Amino acid sequence: MNGLASAAIKMAGLRGAAWALDPRIEPGRHAALRPAGPESARIEWLYWVIFWICLVVFVLMMIGFARAARISSTSVSDRAILEDPQGDRRSAWGVGIGLGITTLALFVVLVFSIAEGRPIEGVATQNDVTIEVTGHQWWWEVAYPNSEADLRITTANEIHVPVGERIAVVMKSGDVIHSFWAPNITGKRDLIPGYASAISFQVDTPGTYHGQCAEFCGLQHAHMGFSVVAESKREFEAWQRQQLQSAIEPSEPETKRGRQVFLTHACVMCHTIRGTTAASQMGPDLTHVASRNRIAAETLPNTPGALAGWILDPQSIKPGNHMAANALAGDELEALITYLESLK
Amino acid sequence: MRTQSALLAGLIGVVVAGVGVSCRREDRILRQPPTASATLNTVQMSGLNAGANPAPQPPVPNIYEESAYATSEGQRLYEQYNCVGCHAHGGGGMGPALMDENWIYGSDPANVFATIMQGRPNGMPSFRNRIPEYQVWEITAYVRSLSGLLPKDVAPSRSDEMNVKPSESSTPRQTPTGITGTPEPKR
């Protein structure tokens, strides 16, 4: 009947094939050693300090072992070692020096960790941009709060930030403990039910960075990703203006039909499209779903085929997730996809 | 040598017995099998009939009532689809209580399923096409657990809400009245 629906059904049937279509996350998008801001630069510096200390200790240990192995293979008999008071004194010195070096090395690491950790930890009361992130099984709700309720932006899994400004992220959880971690940007922060935590950072290099839930939170923990899009102030403000608008009113018969399908099927029970009667907040806000790069918490690219596969059979893509399988007819599905893809 | 082989045989025996005795691990149904909503038309809602009594229908089993996972999913959906808005956590409010023995439209899984799918007079909306059928069956399982009609090992043992009642798994069984028992439910 139509190529799109049959392709989607085929795709949904092949377990995991959706990922095969999808290029891997580029190296560098998810790397603590490629810092994009001052916080991650501190973490990277601390990493190398600890790395070099450990390397020196490792090399010294290996030299010590090699020496000990050589001495024990020479002609000193067991008896001579046991009855060697000078040897006892020497080994006491050896152990003492080793203990001293260990304590000193660990103390240096401790001091640097605290010195670098404190500025990363701190959150100022005034920030240029404040973002509310709520963790759900298994996606991220992202909101830009505003004292005027109609200027509040709600989106999902894609966090836009302006470059070079202080960002504060206030974090909550809707269910279990999650952890917010974008390694290029800063360290981890847990999202704890019934408790707000916060982290503050700055991104200096524009780009799209990948983030990931870093606290095991159930079946689809591994597919609970997000992205941070760092862009210029002007681009960020344009993005905000666009996100504030209600959903585009459908003009074509196909998109009108798609909206009708959305509003008369299970979609409406969980998702919001501002400008329509769909206002449930259980699932991600879909008002501007077509403007996002990926769907299903960074699991699939935002293409018509992936979207169709996700709607028809989400349980073979992310088994156990809370999106219900929807047995839509081919023409209904096609209209729905056309409508969703029009929601720029 | 003989003692060794006897020991080995004993060990194998213990392992086999352990496997036989050990609990069956519950399988979570993640990809849902298609459900038959055709049962809707044959469900009897009332003890009153025109003419002779119809032949009793065999009860429609709800496979989700055998799964603690599905029942807890039903609990989550009961919350998220706002059943609590009218029925509260079983005690009722705008809608009837679900934790007592009175079932206006029958207590069998198929009856509860039909009630959710079709809606009922005086305010119960129809959720047909809105909630996928397998989720309606999961909610059905949870609704029946509210009055202790599900086995203890399947019924949820706690919830995140402040409940003044015992959990579903410790609710004593409320013997349903209505079309399964003779007296018509009190209104």
Interface residues (C-beta under 8 A of the other chain):
Chain A: T264 H265 A266 V268 M269 C270 M282 D313 Q315 S316 P319 G320 H322 A324 A325 N326 A327
Chain B: R28 L30 R31 Q32 P34 R76 Q80 Y81 N129 R130 I131 P132 Y134 Q135
